[in-house]
Amino acid sequence: MLKIILHDDRHILPFNEPARDLRIQNKPLWLAQRDVLTPYVDREIEIRAGQQLPPIREETIVYRDNLFFDEHYIRAFLEAARKRKKPVRAAFSAHDPAFREHALPLSISYTQQDDIYLADLWYYPQGTATDEEPEPLVIDLQAREIGYYHVPTYMATEQGDLVFQVPLRALIAIDSWVHIFVADVIFGVFARGARFEARLNRDPFFKLKILATAMYEGKQVLSSSPLVKVGRNVVIDPTAVIHGPTIIGDNVTIGAGAVIDNCIIGDNVNISQGCQLLLSVVGDGAFLPFRAALFMTTLMDNSMVAQNTCLQMCVVGRNTFIGAGTTFTDFNLISAPIKARDGNGLLRDANRPVLGGCVGHNCRLGSGLVIYPARMIESDVVIAASPERRVIMKDVTYEDSDHHHLRGGHRHPRLYPRPGEQSSQGW
């Protein structure tokens, strides 16, 4: 089968990069797409924005490169599409809870058609050289309601406990940094745990195999090898606690007293003593000194979160430093909807009662900062904590960066300019 990739050149704030170059599940999005489709396709064509589809006369799948999808969705989509033997386009029901609650808010990529939403994923059984209009193909994401906060009565809302609608199949357009959080956490590590529980419930032989392996290894079930996948040349202190489903890459060091629960840890990562990592994705080459904490957070490659720093429901870009004792808050003390920027840069309701912040690539954040919920810090920004700016109450752009006024600030390069602007490297 042939695949045709439609380029989406829109840049995602605050990273100033197209979605295809950002990391989802610790892979560049374009690579994650390729890996999922490898069993089905044998060649590809890339189409620039504004170009027409070439007339192809063979089985073809077409998708825009800002889509994150997993193997479970693609398998269900192709099975249903091949049975129809007609051109189809991926679609969501407006009543699908996972799509309605997590994928649709802040998005600009879906086309509404009555009570369904069309995504930029097509299948042509005989190729694109046809006048037949693709029919909508709705694939149920098989959402399951899973709680993540048990709130005390004085913080409770009308909805009660805070829950995610976790899909067993994932497809989402990356139009906002919040969608990276959704793809990594809700449609990623949460969904992986939900699929594992679903398999345990329907397959008694699988359950017996897991129990037998845990007994043989002398470990608690969640710490056994079927749930904790460990790469090569990994050093784990015996006092560390690791619960699955967790994936640990190669050349990783995990220090004494660290706690890791349902995470993806990349290659060459150093996790020092007393760190707490829950439901998070940590990119290659990241460094977490002692007592750093990540909760439902994405930390991209080669970034560092210093000691006693807490990030909750955040997304941090590559090559970024966050100083000691910095806290990203995720809850509005006075009840008000949390707003975040959509794919057009406009502030809209994020549909999240709690949400952390986002830091772009190549940033340097000083110690002791407090960042309010859903605030963005643009790529290449430096913030030195001072009496005038210790609490970040609004988005921080490149023009607001402190390095413009600091001695030697010219040595901090601008690597990720906005479209139409030039980096300090002359790109």
N, C-alpha and C positions, 0 to 999 in steps of 0.2 A: 504493500500500500504506500502511496505517496502522501507526504504531509506538506502543507503550504502554511508558512508562518507569516502572519501579518504584523509588521512592526508597528508598535505604538510609541511614538516619540515624546509623549507627554512626560514631563519630569515630576517625580513624587516629592512633595515637600515633607520634611526640610532637607532631604538628601541631595536634591538637585541632580537626580539620576533617573533614567527610565526604570520602570518596574522590573524589566527583564534582567537588569544588572544587580538588583538588590537580592539579598540572601533570604530564602525561605527554607525552614528546616535545615539550616546550615549548608545550603547549596545556592549558587546563583539561580534565579528563577528559570532562566533559559535551560540550565543543565537539569533542573528538576523536571521540567517538561520533557526534555529529551529522554531521560531515564524512564519515565512512565510510559512513553510511546515506543520505546525501542522494540518491545516484542511484536509490535503490529506494523511498523513501517520499515522500509528499506532504503528510502531516499527522501530528500527534502528540497523545497524551493522557498526562498525568502522573498517577500514582497514589501517594498518600501511604502510608507504612507502615501496615499493618493494614487498608487498604481492599480491597474485593473488585474483581476485574476486571469491567468493564462488559460486558454481552452485545453483542458486535459481530458483524455478519454480512458481513464483508469480509475480504480477505487482511490478515493482521496479524502483526507481529513484536513480541515482548515481551521486554524485558531489564531486569535490575537495573542501576542506574546506578553500581555499583562495578566493572563489567567494563571491562577494556581489550581491545579487539579491533581487528585491522587489516583493511584492505580485502581481503586475500588470504584470510583466514579467512571473512569474511562472504560473499564470492563463492562459495567452495566450499560453505558451509553452505546458502545459499539455493538453489544449483543442485541439491544432493542432496535438500533438503527438498521442492522443487517437483516433483521426479520421483516422490517417494513419494505426493504428493497426500493426505497424512494429517498430523494434528498431530504435531509432533516437538519434542524437547528436546535441546539440545546436550549432548554427553557426551564423556568422555575414556576411553580404555582405560588401565587401571592399568599397562599395559606400554609406553605411549607415553613414551619417555625424556625428552622436553622437559617434559611434564606432571609426570611422577614426580619428576624431579630439581629442578625450579624452581618450578612452579605449586602443587603440592600441599603442600610443607612450609610450616608456619605459617598455613595457610589454614583458615577456618571456614565457607566459603561453599558447598562442594561436598557433594552428597548421595551417599553410597556405595550402590551397588546391585550386589551380587556383585563382579565384577571391572571394573566401570566406575564412573565418577564423573559425576554430573549437574551441569551448570552452569545458572545462572539466565538462560537464553536459550531462548525458545520460538518456534515458527512455527506459525501456524494458517491453512491455505489458505482456509477458509471463515469465519474469524472465531472469536472466543472463545465464541460462543453454541453450544456443542456439549458433549455428555456424553462424547465420545471422549477417552480418556486419551492424552496425548502419548507417542509411542514414543521411546526413546533414539536419537539420531543421532550416531554416533561419527565425527568428522572427524580424520583423521590430520594431525598438525602438521608432518609431514615433517621431523623433526629431523635435524640433521647434527652430528657430533662435531667441535668446533673447539677446539684448544688455546689457552690464553692465558698459561700460565706454563710454562717449562721449568725445573724445580727441580733444584738440584744434588743429588748423591747423599746428602749428609748431611741434607737436608731431605725426601728422597723418601718417599712413603707407599707402601702396597701397590698403590695405583692408578697409581703412576707420575706422569706429567705431569698437570697440572691442566687439565681440559677443561670446556667448556660444551656442553650439548645444545641447539644453536641451531635454532629452528623457522623454516621458510619461511612458516608461517601462525601467527598469534598470537592467543590468547585466554587471559586470566588475570584472576582476581578480585583486586582490590586490598584485602587485609585487613590488611596490615602494611607498614611502610616498606620492608622487604626486597622486597616485590612491586613497589614503584616502581623500585627498582634493577633488578629482573628485566625489567620492562616497558621501561625506557629503554635498558638496555645489552644484555641477552641477547636479548630479544624485539624490540629496537629497532635500535640501530646495528649490532650483530653480525648480526642477521637481514637487514638491508638489504645489508650486504656479502656475505652468503651468497647472497642472491637475485641480486646482480649477477654473482657468480662462476658461479652456475648458468646464467644466461642466456648468459654468454660461452661456456660449454662446449657448450650445445645450439644456439646460433644463430651460425654462422660469419659471416653478413653483419653482425650486430651487432658482432662482434669486429673485423671489417675496418673498420667505420665508426669505432669507437673509435680504432683504430690510425691511420687516415687523419687524423682530427681532431687527434690528438696530434702527428703529423708536421707538419701544416699550422701548428699553433700553436707548434711548436718546443719542446714541453714533454714531460716524462716522462708516461707514460700516466696514472698516478694523480693527476697535477696538472692534467690537461686539463679543458676546460670540461664535457664530459659527466659527469664525476665530481665536480667542484667547482662547485656552483651558488652564484653570488654575487648578492646583492641590489643595490639602488640606493644610490648615494651611499656606497660602501664605499671606505675608504682602507687599502691593504695595502702595507706596506714591501716593497721588492723582495728583501730578504734573508730574508723569512719563508718557511717551507716549509709548504705545505698539500697534504695528500694526501686523496683521496676514498675512498669516497663521503662528501662533506661538504656541508652546506647552511649558507650564511652569509646572515643576514638583511640588512635595510636599515640604513644609517647606522652601520655597524660600523667600528671602527678597530683595525688589527692592526699591532703595532710590530715593530721590527727584531729578527731572530733568533727570532721566535716559531715554534713547531712545532705544527701542528694536523693530526691524523690521524683520519679517520672520526668526525666530530663533527657535532652540530647546534648552531649558534650563532644566537641570537635577534637581534632588532632592538636597535639602540642599545647595543651591547656594546662595551666598551673592553678590548682585550687588549694589554698593554704589552710592553716589550722582554723577550725571553728566556723568555716563558711557554711551558709545555708542556701541551698538551691532547690526550689520547688517548682515543678511544672514550667521549666524554662528551657531555652535553647541558647547554648554558649558556643560561639564560633571558634574556628581554628585560631590558635595562637593567643587566646585570651588569657588574662592573668587576674586572679582574684586574691589579693592579700587577706590576712586573717580577719575573720568575722565580717566579711562582706556578705550581703544577703540579696538574693534575687528571688522574686515571687512572680510567676507568670510573666516573665520578662525575656526579651530577645536581646542578646549581646552579640553583635556581629564580630567578624574576625579581627584579631590583633588589637582589641580594646582592653582597657584596664579599669576595674572598679576598685578603688582603694579601700582600706580597712574601715570598718564600722559604717559603711555606706549601705543604704537600703533602697532598692528599686522594686516597685510593685506595679505590674501591668504596664511596663515601659518597653520602648524599642530604642536601642542604641546602635548607631552606625559603626563602621569600621574605623580603626586607628584613632579611637577616641579615648581620652583619659577623664575619669570622674574622680575628684578628690575625696579625701577621707571625710567621713561624717556627713556627707551630702544625703539629703532625703528627698525622694520624689513622693509627694502625697497623691492620694487617689480618691479622696472622698470630699465632697463639698460639705463643710460644716453647717452652712445654712442651706436648706433644701432648695436646690435649683438644678435644672438640667445641665449636664456637662456637655459643652459644645466643642467640636473639633473641626478642622478644615477639611473640606471635601476635595475631590479631584480638580475643582476649579479654584481652589484657594478660599472658598467662602465658608464662614462659620455656620455650622448646622448642628442640630441635636445629634449627638453621637449614639443615642439610644443605649447608653451604658450608665448605670447608677454609680459605678466606680471605674476610674480609668487613670492610669499614670501619664507620664509625659514622654516626649520623643526628642532624642538628640541625634543630630546628623553625623556625617563623617568628619574625621580630622578635627574634632573639637577638643578643647582643653577647659575643663571646669574645675575651679578651685575648691578648697575644702569648706565644709560647713554651710553649703547652700541649701535652700529649701525651694523646691519647684512645685508650683500649684498644679492641680490636675489638668491634663490635656494640653499643657503648654509645649510649644516646639522651640528648639534651639537649632538654628540653621547650620549647615555644614561650614567648617572652617572658622567657627566662632571661638573666642577665648573669653572666659568670664572669671575675673579675679574677685573673690569675695571682699566686700568693702562695706562700711557703714551705709553707703548710699545704695548698694545693690547686693544684698544678701538673700533676699526673698524674690524669686522670679514669679511675678504676677501676670506677665504678658509674654507673648512670643518674642524671641530674641533673633533679630536678623543679622546678617553679616555686617551691615553698617553700624550695628550696636556693639560690635565686638570690642572688648577692652584692649586688644592688641594694637589697635590704631593709635592708642595713647600711651602705651607702655614702652619703656626703653628697650630697644632691641626687638620691638614688635614686628619689624619688617622681616625678621627671620621666620615668622610663621607663614607658610605658603598658603595660597588659596588654590586648592586642588579641585574643588567642585563648584564652579561658578554656575549662575543661572543661565538658561538658554539665551544666547546672544551676547553674553558677557565673556570676558577672557580671564583665564587663570593667571596666577603670578608666574607660572612656568611657561607662559607664552602660547598656550594651546588655543 
